[in-house]
């Protein structure tokens, strides 16, 4: 094999690789020799097919396979020989006519075009000075958490006889719904529970029950929404005969030992201790998030080097596509925003550059310090992922088994967290006591022009060009939705009304 560097412009490289026909012939002979013992041909006993006959029958097919394999192996050897690390999968173009090569009459020659990962000097991590905000768990935090827990466990008690129903009260009702005097399917229920103000029934139904008392019988007149799920009811006026059987009001939740037993604790003190540990864990998680953000900022500021244009462009394209998708979701375009499109593009390009820069730095730290993701860590991550889909665990495992890229996306954040841990051990970390509110403050409110999303997707780089370097990581940057408030999409499902709102006023199934 002969390797020639035909172009070296900045980070761009072009190699010419020539594989002698004799090498290809040797590979073909080896394959045919292997086939001799397994191939079955009419007129020949197993293992007795002459190689010459195999060549005549399968020669071109085998040579085509050999050429593909040769390109794969020799391209990697060429990179190793030149000590080059491609930033992305090299582009390979065969040169000359392929027919003579397949016929064994010409050498295989191809060109590899790619950008290299730039050499850069790693900063001394011991010189990085970063603050880590920490907050102590106060007893007030624990009591507040207990009260929230109690509020979520709503209890009701009967109101005094003759008391009128108010917002937040729970009514037990029977009802029959009619359209044009005819009862319709799904419009009748007995002992239905209705919390006034919950919005679980069609618009206007709950409001008309305010002031009702136990034993009252009344008519509730409503109009089904035009977009109602059942076409035969959409937009129709309906009258419901409602009988109020009981009116209950929220009961003050008693946070005591009996309350704790509902959650599997012997006594309130045990529940309180568990809540304290949970809050402490939340505080620790937020402290780490801020620390990681600060470390990434420090790393970004400490490194400046030329970036592979193709990597930046790929990252930018991904960011911009997401941004446009979010705008489209809202029925908008970049022209509808306050800032000029070109300015937004420039901001996102800077984000792309930051992501690529930090990706290369973290990958280099991991490689030089032999940081990798173990199979046990990967298996644990996959198991956690599968648990997110109860009843579909097997399909989740099968999906990841079939998709190496999906496995890489599981490995990426684990790798990045391990690299961050490594740097944290070396950097000078100073704890700064802050309040709980400061610890959980919205990152958008600080001096940084970017919001740290902390959904880092980083790849464990082994610098094998067959795997490429897909730097799809956030590294503290805002997603387009957060970066531009005007383009912020609704929460998933926000634009859809709950199914219960589109049902006839009957008891909503408990979740």
C-alpha positions as CSV (number, residue, x, y, z in Angstrom):
1,X,0.0,0.0,0.0
2,X,1.3,3.4,-0.9
3,X,-0.1,6.6,0.8
4,X,0.5,10.1,-0.5
5,X,-0.6,13.3,1.0
6,X,-1.9,15.2,-2.0
7,X,-3.4,18.2,-0.1
8,X,-2.9,19.8,3.3
9,X,-4.8,23.1,3.6
10,X,-5.5,24.2,7.2
11,X,-7.5,21.3,8.7
12,X,-8.4,19.8,5.3
13,X,-6.5,16.8,4.2
14,X,-6.5,14.7,1.0
15,X,-4.7,11.4,0.8
16,X,-4.2,9.2,-2.2
17,X,-4.1,5.5,-1.4
18,X,-2.9,2.9,-3.9
19,X,-3.4,-0.8,-3.2
20,X,-1.4,-3.1,-5.5
21,X,-3.4,-5.6,-7.7
22,X,-1.2,-8.3,-6.2
23,X,-2.5,-7.5,-2.7
24,X,-6.1,-7.7,-4.0
25,X,-5.3,-11.0,-5.7
26,X,-3.9,-12.5,-2.5
27,X,-7.1,-11.5,-0.7
28,X,-9.2,-13.0,-3.4
29,X,-7.2,-16.3,-3.3
30,X,-7.6,-16.4,0.5
31,X,-11.4,-16.0,0.2
32,X,-11.7,-18.6,-2.5
33,X,-9.7,-21.0,-0.5
34,X,-12.1,-20.5,2.4
35,X,-15.0,-21.1,0.1
36,X,-13.6,-24.3,-1.1
37,X,-14.6,-26.2,2.0
38,X,-18.1,-24.8,2.4
39,X,-19.5,-24.1,-1.1
40,X,-21.8,-26.7,-2.7
41,X,-21.8,-27.0,-6.5
42,X,-23.5,-29.6,-8.7
43,X,-21.0,-32.2,-9.9
44,X,-18.5,-31.7,-7.2
45,X,-18.1,-33.4,-3.8
46,X,-18.0,-31.1,-0.7
47,X,-14.5,-29.7,-0.4
48,X,-13.4,-30.9,-3.8
49,X,-14.4,-27.9,-6.0
50,X,-11.2,-26.7,-7.8
51,X,-10.2,-23.1,-6.9
52,X,-10.0,-22.3,-10.7
53,X,-13.7,-23.3,-11.1
54,X,-14.6,-21.1,-8.0
55,X,-12.7,-18.2,-9.6
56,X,-14.6,-18.6,-12.8
57,X,-18.0,-18.8,-11.0
58,X,-17.5,-16.3,-8.2
59,X,-14.4,-14.4,-9.1
60,X,-16.0,-11.0,-9.8
61,X,-18.3,-11.2,-6.9
62,X,-15.4,-12.1,-4.5
63,X,-13.2,-9.3,-6.0
64,X,-16.0,-6.7,-5.4
65,X,-16.2,-7.8,-1.7
66,X,-12.4,-7.7,-1.5
67,X,-12.3,-4.1,-2.8
68,X,-14.9,-2.9,-0.3
69,X,-13.0,-4.6,2.6
70,X,-9.7,-3.3,1.3
71,X,-10.9,0.3,1.2
72,X,-12.1,-0.1,4.8
73,X,-8.9,-1.6,6.2
74,X,-6.4,0.4,4.2
75,X,-8.1,3.7,4.8
76,X,-7.7,3.2,8.5
77,X,-4.1,2.0,8.0
78,X,-3.4,5.2,6.0
79,X,-4.7,7.4,8.8
80,X,-2.7,5.5,11.4
81,X,0.4,5.7,9.2
82,X,0.1,9.5,8.8
83,X,-1.0,9.9,12.4
84,X,-4.1,11.7,11.4
85,X,-7.4,11.8,13.3
86,X,-10.4,12.7,11.1
87,X,-13.0,14.9,12.5
88,X,-15.7,13.1,10.6
89,X,-16.1,10.1,8.3
90,X,-13.7,10.7,5.4
91,X,-15.1,11.0,1.9
92,X,-13.7,8.3,-0.3
93,X,-13.7,8.4,-4.1
94,X,-12.3,5.6,-6.3
95,X,-10.0,6.8,-9.1
96,X,-9.9,5.5,-12.6
97,X,-11.9,2.7,-14.2
98,X,-13.1,0.1,-11.7
99,X,-13.5,-2.7,-14.4
100,X,-9.8,-3.3,-14.7
101,X,-9.4,-3.5,-10.9
102,X,-12.2,-6.1,-10.7
103,X,-10.6,-8.1,-13.4
104,X,-7.3,-8.0,-11.5
105,X,-5.5,-6.0,-14.2
106,X,-5.0,-2.7,-12.3
107,X,-4.2,-1.4,-8.8
108,X,-6.9,0.0,-6.6
109,X,-6.5,3.7,-6.2
110,X,-8.7,6.0,-4.2
111,X,-8.7,9.4,-2.6
112,X,-9.7,10.2,1.0
113,X,-10.9,13.8,1.8
114,X,-11.5,14.9,5.3
115,X,-10.8,17.4,8.1
116,X,-8.6,16.6,11.0
117,X,-9.2,17.1,14.6
118,X,-7.0,20.2,15.4
119,X,-4.1,19.8,17.7
120,X,-4.4,22.1,20.8
121,X,-2.8,22.5,24.1
122,X,-4.9,21.4,27.1
123,X,-5.2,23.9,29.9
124,X,-3.9,23.1,33.3
125,X,-7.1,22.0,35.1
126,X,-5.5,22.8,38.5
127,X,-5.6,26.5,37.6
128,X,-9.4,26.5,36.9
129,X,-11.2,28.3,39.7
130,X,-14.9,27.6,39.9
131,X,-17.6,28.3,42.5
132,X,-20.1,25.7,43.5
133,X,-23.4,27.1,45.0
134,X,-24.6,25.0,48.0
135,X,-27.6,25.4,50.2
136,X,-28.5,23.8,53.5
137,X,-31.8,22.0,54.0
138,X,-33.8,24.0,56.5
139,X,-36.6,22.6,58.6
140,X,-38.9,25.0,56.9
141,X,-38.1,23.3,53.6
142,X,-39.1,19.9,55.1
143,X,-42.3,21.3,56.5
144,X,-43.2,23.0,53.2
145,X,-42.6,19.7,51.4
146,X,-44.8,17.9,53.8
147,X,-47.6,20.4,53.4
148,X,-47.4,20.1,49.6
149,X,-47.6,16.3,50.0
150,X,-50.6,16.7,52.2
151,X,-52.3,19.1,49.7
152,X,-51.8,16.5,46.9
153,X,-53.6,13.9,49.1
154,X,-56.9,15.7,49.1
155,X,-59.5,14.6,51.6
156,X,-63.1,15.8,51.8
157,X,-65.6,16.0,54.5
158,X,-69.4,16.7,54.3
159,X,-70.4,20.4,54.5
160,X,-73.0,21.5,57.0
161,X,-76.6,20.7,56.1
162,X,-77.9,23.4,53.6
163,X,-74.4,24.7,52.8
164,X,-73.9,25.8,49.2
165,X,-71.3,24.4,46.9
166,X,-68.2,26.6,46.3
167,X,-65.1,26.5,44.2
168,X,-63.0,23.5,45.2
169,X,-65.9,21.5,46.7
170,X,-66.6,17.9,45.7
171,X,-70.1,17.0,44.6
172,X,-71.7,13.6,44.2
173,X,-74.3,13.9,41.5
174,X,-76.6,11.9,39.2
175,X,-77.3,13.4,35.8
176,X,-79.1,12.7,32.5
177,X,-78.2,14.7,29.4
178,X,-80.6,15.3,26.5
179,X,-80.3,17.0,23.2
180,X,-83.7,18.1,21.7
181,X,-85.3,16.2,24.5
182,X,-83.7,12.9,23.6
183,X,-81.1,11.3,26.0
184,X,-77.8,10.6,24.3
185,X,-75.3,7.8,24.8
186,X,-72.7,8.7,27.4
187,X,-74.8,11.5,28.9
188,X,-76.0,9.6,31.9
189,X,-74.3,8.8,35.2
190,X,-75.0,8.0,38.8
191,X,-72.9,8.9,41.8
192,X,-70.5,10.8,39.7
193,X,-67.8,12.8,41.5
194,X,-67.3,16.4,40.4
195,X,-64.8,18.9,41.9
196,X,-66.0,22.4,41.0
197,X,-63.2,24.2,39.3
198,X,-61.3,21.1,38.2
199,X,-62.3,21.7,34.5
200,X,-62.9,18.0,34.1
201,X,-66.4,18.5,32.6
202,X,-67.4,20.4,29.5
203,X,-67.2,24.2,29.7
204,X,-70.0,25.8,31.6
205,X,-71.2,22.7,33.5
206,X,-69.3,23.1,36.7
207,X,-70.0,26.9,37.1
208,X,-73.7,26.2,37.1
209,X,-73.4,24.0,40.1
210,X,-71.9,26.7,42.3
211,X,-74.4,27.5,45.0
212,X,-76.1,24.1,44.8
213,X,-77.0,22.2,48.0
214,X,-77.4,18.6,48.8
215,X,-80.8,17.4,47.6
216,X,-81.1,20.1,44.9
217,X,-82.4,19.2,41.4
218,X,-81.5,21.6,38.6
219,X,-81.1,21.9,34.9
220,X,-77.6,22.6,33.5
221,X,-77.6,24.0,30.0
222,X,-74.4,23.8,28.0
223,X,-73.1,23.7,24.5
224,X,-70.7,21.1,23.4
225,X,-67.5,22.5,21.9
226,X,-67.3,22.7,18.2
227,X,-64.2,20.5,18.3
228,X,-65.8,17.9,20.5
229,X,-64.5,14.4,20.0
230,X,-68.0,12.9,19.2
231,X,-69.2,14.4,15.9
232,X,-72.8,13.7,16.8
233,X,-72.5,16.0,19.8
234,X,-70.0,18.7,18.6
235,X,-71.6,22.1,18.7
236,X,-74.9,20.9,20.0
237,X,-76.9,22.4,22.8
238,X,-77.7,20.1,25.7
239,X,-79.7,20.1,28.9
240,X,-78.7,18.0,31.9
241,X,-81.0,17.1,34.7
242,X,-78.7,17.0,37.7
243,X,-79.5,15.8,41.2
244,X,-77.0,16.9,43.8
245,X,-76.7,14.0,46.3
246,X,-73.8,15.3,48.5
247,X,-71.6,18.4,48.9
248,X,-68.2,18.0,50.5
249,X,-65.5,20.5,51.2
250,X,-61.7,20.0,51.4
251,X,-60.7,18.8,54.8
252,X,-57.6,20.0,56.4
253,X,-55.0,17.4,56.0
254,X,-53.5,16.3,59.3
255,X,-49.8,15.6,58.9
256,X,-49.3,13.0,61.6
257,X,-48.2,9.4,62.1
258,X,-51.4,8.1,60.4
259,X,-50.6,10.4,57.4
260,X,-47.0,9.0,57.3
261,X,-48.4,5.4,57.2
262,X,-50.1,6.1,53.9
263,X,-46.6,6.3,52.4
264,X,-45.2,3.3,54.1
265,X,-43.5,4.9,57.1
266,X,-44.0,3.8,60.7
267,X,-44.1,7.4,62.0
268,X,-44.1,11.0,60.9
269,X,-40.5,11.4,61.9
270,X,-39.5,8.7,59.5
271,X,-41.4,10.4,56.7
272,X,-39.8,13.7,57.7
273,X,-36.3,12.2,57.5
274,X,-37.1,10.7,54.1
275,X,-38.3,14.1,52.8
276,X,-35.2,15.8,54.2
277,X,-33.0,13.3,52.3
278,X,-34.9,13.8,49.1
279,X,-34.6,17.6,49.4
280,X,-30.9,17.2,50.1
281,X,-30.5,15.1,47.0
282,X,-32.3,17.7,45.0
283,X,-30.0,20.4,46.4
284,X,-27.0,18.3,45.5
285,X,-28.2,17.8,42.0
286,X,-28.7,21.5,41.5
287,X,-25.3,22.3,42.9
288,X,-23.7,19.9,40.5
289,X,-25.7,21.3,37.6
290,X,-24.3,24.8,38.4
291,X,-20.8,23.5,38.9
292,X,-20.9,21.7,35.6
293,X,-22.1,24.8,33.9
294,X,-19.3,26.9,35.5
295,X,-16.7,24.3,34.5
296,X,-17.9,24.2,30.9
297,X,-17.7,28.0,30.8
298,X,-14.2,27.9,32.2
299,X,-13.1,25.3,29.7
300,X,-14.6,27.2,26.8
301,X,-12.8,30.4,27.9
302,X,-9.5,28.5,28.4
303,X,-9.3,27.0,24.9
304,X,-9.1,28.7,21.6
305,X,-8.2,26.8,18.4
306,X,-9.3,26.3,14.8
307,X,-12.5,24.2,14.5
308,X,-13.3,21.8,11.7
309,X,-15.7,23.7,9.5
310,X,-17.7,20.6,8.6
311,X,-18.3,19.9,12.3
312,X,-19.5,23.4,13.0
313,X,-21.7,23.4,10.0
314,X,-23.3,20.1,11.0
315,X,-23.9,21.3,14.5
316,X,-25.3,24.6,13.3
317,X,-27.6,22.8,10.8
318,X,-29.0,20.7,13.6
319,X,-29.6,23.7,15.9
320,X,-31.2,25.7,13.1
321,X,-33.4,22.8,12.0
322,X,-34.7,22.4,15.5
323,X,-35.3,26.2,15.7
324,X,-37.3,26.2,12.5
325,X,-39.3,23.2,13.6
326,X,-40.3,25.0,16.7
327,X,-41.3,28.1,14.8
328,X,-43.3,26.0,12.3
329,X,-45.1,24.4,15.3
330,X,-46.3,27.9,16.2
331,X,-47.2,28.8,12.6
332,X,-44.3,31.3,12.5
333,X,-41.1,31.9,10.5
334,X,-37.9,33.7,11.4
335,X,-39.3,36.8,9.8
336,X,-42.0,37.0,12.5
337,X,-39.4,37.5,15.3
338,X,-38.2,40.8,16.6
339,X,-34.5,40.2,15.8
340,X,-33.3,39.9,12.2
341,X,-32.8,36.3,11.0
342,X,-29.1,37.0,10.2
343,X,-28.5,38.0,13.8
344,X,-30.2,34.9,15.1
345,X,-28.1,32.8,12.8
346,X,-25.0,34.4,14.0
347,X,-25.9,33.6,17.6
348,X,-26.7,30.0,16.9
349,X,-23.5,29.6,14.9
350,X,-21.6,30.8,18.0
351,X,-23.4,28.2,20.0
352,X,-22.5,25.5,17.4
353,X,-18.8,26.6,17.7
354,X,-18.9,26.4,21.4
355,X,-20.5,22.9,21.4
356,X,-17.9,21.6,18.9
357,X,-15.0,23.2,20.9
358,X,-16.1,21.8,24.2
359,X,-16.8,18.4,22.5
360,X,-13.3,18.2,21.3
361,X,-11.9,19.3,24.6
362,X,-13.9,16.8,26.6
363,X,-13.1,14.0,24.1
364,X,-9.4,14.8,24.4
365,X,-9.5,14.7,28.2
366,X,-11.2,11.4,28.1
367,X,-8.8,9.9,25.6
368,X,-5.6,11.1,27.3
369,X,-6.8,10.0,30.7
370,X,-8.2,6.7,29.5
371,X,-11.8,7.5,30.6
372,X,-14.3,5.2,29.1
373,X,-17.8,3.9,29.7
374,X,-18.0,0.4,31.1
375,X,-20.5,-2.3,29.9
376,X,-22.0,-2.3,33.4
377,X,-22.6,1.5,33.2
378,X,-24.1,1.1,29.8
379,X,-26.3,-1.8,30.8
380,X,-27.5,0.2,33.8
381,X,-28.4,3.2,31.7
382,X,-30.3,0.9,29.2
383,X,-32.2,-0.7,32.1
384,X,-33.2,2.8,33.4
385,X,-34.3,3.7,29.9
386,X,-36.4,0.5,29.5
387,X,-38.1,1.2,32.9
388,X,-39.5,4.4,31.4
389,X,-41.7,2.3,29.1
390,X,-43.6,-0.2,31.4
391,X,-44.8,-3.2,29.5
392,X,-42.5,-2.4,26.5
393,X,-39.1,-3.2,28.0
394,X,-38.4,-6.0,25.6
395,X,-39.1,-3.7,22.6
396,X,-36.8,-1.1,24.1
397,X,-33.9,-3.5,24.5
398,X,-34.4,-4.8,20.9
399,X,-34.4,-1.3,19.6
400,X,-31.1,-0.5,21.1
401,X,-29.6,-3.8,20.0
402,X,-30.5,-3.0,16.4
403,X,-29.3,0.7,16.6
404,X,-25.6,1.3,17.4
405,X,-26.3,5.1,17.2
406,X,-28.9,4.8,19.9
407,X,-26.4,3.0,22.1
408,X,-23.9,5.8,21.4
409,X,-26.5,8.3,22.6
410,X,-26.8,6.3,25.9
411,X,-23.0,6.2,26.3
412,X,-22.5,9.9,25.5
413,X,-23.9,11.5,28.7
414,X,-22.2,8.9,30.9
415,X,-18.9,9.6,29.3
416,X,-19.3,13.3,29.7
417,X,-20.2,13.1,33.4
418,X,-17.1,11.0,34.0
419,X,-14.9,13.5,32.3
420,X,-16.5,16.3,34.3
421,X,-15.9,14.3,37.5
422,X,-12.3,13.9,36.5
423,X,-11.8,17.7,35.9
424,X,-13.7,18.5,39.1
425,X,-11.1,16.5,41.1
426,X,-8.3,18.6,39.7
427,X,-9.9,22.1,39.6
428,X,-10.1,24.5,42.5
429,X,-13.7,24.3,43.6
430,X,-15.0,26.8,46.2
431,X,-18.3,26.2,47.8
432,X,-20.5,29.3,48.1
433,X,-23.5,29.2,50.4
434,X,-26.7,30.5,48.8
435,X,-30.4,30.4,49.5
436,X,-32.7,27.7,48.2
437,X,-34.2,30.3,45.8
438,X,-30.8,31.2,44.4
439,X,-29.9,27.6,44.0
440,X,-33.0,26.9,42.0
441,X,-33.1,30.3,40.2
442,X,-33.8,30.4,36.5
443,X,-30.5,30.4,34.6
444,X,-32.0,32.8,32.1
445,X,-31.9,35.5,34.8
446,X,-28.1,35.5,35.2
447,X,-25.4,37.3,33.3
448,X,-24.8,34.6,30.8
449,X,-26.2,35.0,27.3
450,X,-26.9,31.3,27.1
451,X,-29.1,29.0,29.1
452,X,-27.5,25.8,30.2
453,X,-29.8,22.9,29.2
454,X,-27.6,20.2,30.8
455,X,-29.0,17.6,28.4
456,X,-25.4,16.9,27.2
457,X,-25.1,14.4,24.4
458,X,-21.4,13.6,24.1
459,X,-19.8,10.7,22.3
460,X,-17.0,8.6,23.7
461,X,-14.4,9.3,21.1
462,X,-12.1,6.5,20.1
463,X,-10.9,8.4,17.0
464,X,-11.6,5.5,14.7
465,X,-12.8,7.1,11.5
466,X,-15.2,4.3,10.9
467,X,-17.3,5.7,13.8
468,X,-16.9,9.3,13.0
469,X,-17.3,12.1,15.5
470,X,-20.9,13.1,15.8
471,X,-20.6,15.9,18.3
472,X,-24.2,16.2,19.2
473,X,-23.9,17.8,22.6
474,X,-25.4,20.8,24.3
475,X,-22.6,21.7,26.7
476,X,-24.6,24.2,28.5
477,X,-26.2,26.0,25.6
478,X,-29.8,26.8,25.3
479,X,-32.0,24.8,23.1
480,X,-33.5,27.0,20.4
481,X,-36.8,27.0,22.3
482,X,-35.2,28.5,25.4
483,X,-32.8,30.8,23.5
484,X,-35.6,32.6,21.7
485,X,-38.7,33.1,23.8
486,X,-40.7,33.9,20.7
487,X,-40.0,30.5,19.4
488,X,-40.8,28.6,22.6
489,X,-43.1,25.7,21.8
490,X,-45.9,24.6,23.9
491,X,-45.4,21.7,26.3
492,X,-46.1,18.4,24.7
493,X,-49.8,18.0,24.5
494,X,-50.5,21.5,25.8
495,X,-52.5,22.4,22.7
496,X,-54.8,19.4,23.2
497,X,-57.7,19.4,25.6
498,X,-57.8,16.5,28.1
499,X,-60.0,13.7,26.9
500,X,-62.2,14.2,29.9
501,X,-63.2,17.7,28.7
502,X,-64.5,16.2,25.5
503,X,-66.6,13.6,27.2
504,X,-70.1,13.9,28.3
505,X,-70.2,15.1,31.9
506,X,-69.5,11.9,33.7
507,X,-67.0,10.8,36.3
508,X,-63.5,11.0,35.1
509,X,-61.6,7.8,35.4
510,X,-59.0,8.0,38.1
511,X,-55.4,8.1,36.8
